[in-house]
Amino acid sequence: MSPIVATVIGDPCGVGPEVVLKALATGQPQKQSRPLLIGSLAALEKTRAACGIDVALRAVADSADARYEPGVIDVLDPVPLDPAQLVFGRASAACGEAVLHWLETAERLGRAGAVQASIMAPVDSTAIRLTGKLKDLDDLQPAGTWLLRVSGALRVVPIAEHVLMRDVPATVTQANVLALLRLLDDTLKRYGLAQPRIAVAGLNPHAMGPEDREQIAPAVEQARAEGIVASGPISPDAVFRQCIEGRHDAVVSMYHDQGQIAVKTAVFEGACSIYIGLPYVHLSIPHGSAYDIAGKGIAQHKSMLSAMLTAAALAAGRGFL
């Protein structure tokens, strides 16, 4: 049976509902999964009408009530919003609160095994901050997880996220690199890659620095001793191209921008991010709520479609697209 993929519709006043509906309107996710939407049915219906998207929707009171019938998308709407709050392009605390509740619902279902994968559509940082519960979108990342960015054949995960450049070397330790290598190898095997080939980028130019010799190289050596097919440190000006060419299945980068620049330069549309370290598949997409074009029907949905198809493939253990 195909996996259940739950998609949180994102900020209801942004492009989240639009890209979700457009992706489902292609019919492709339904061929690979059983889609379930979590969010405001009213927002989805408003977006459907404003953008002219032909998708049939049905409200369900509980995930167990979803029927996944052909031609109809089930919507779990646990905290109905006041229609007065649904204004395209306007941030509100009410919408931020709803998004947080929807994400909590998706996580609960994922950890309980009620869904095999979840996706977070674009949320808005202002609306989230207006709730007074979180200061930044980074706070939405589940504890104990790392972000694996996927853009075609290029797959990159950094050992640390938003760290100031002057503080990066302190995070490049043998323990950190080895822990991520172990997690990534285990995760990729669960996704369907029998023998993942993992490259490790160097920190310094041409991977010729003290951190490369004293921290990264010993971590790679220990990983190889444990049976992990790891290589590195590899010069950071070459390793990402090598991955695109198919010589590696994934790359461990030493800091956020080192890998992100490569991912966003390679192919931005269609890219998605996977939170590894969870017992289920959880993805997000690399663009924001785009309030300036919300409700206009012009938002690109390739990233959301890629996320839906990738989530289905990984949850089923079929590997990457």
Disulfide bonds with the S-S distance in Angstrom:
none
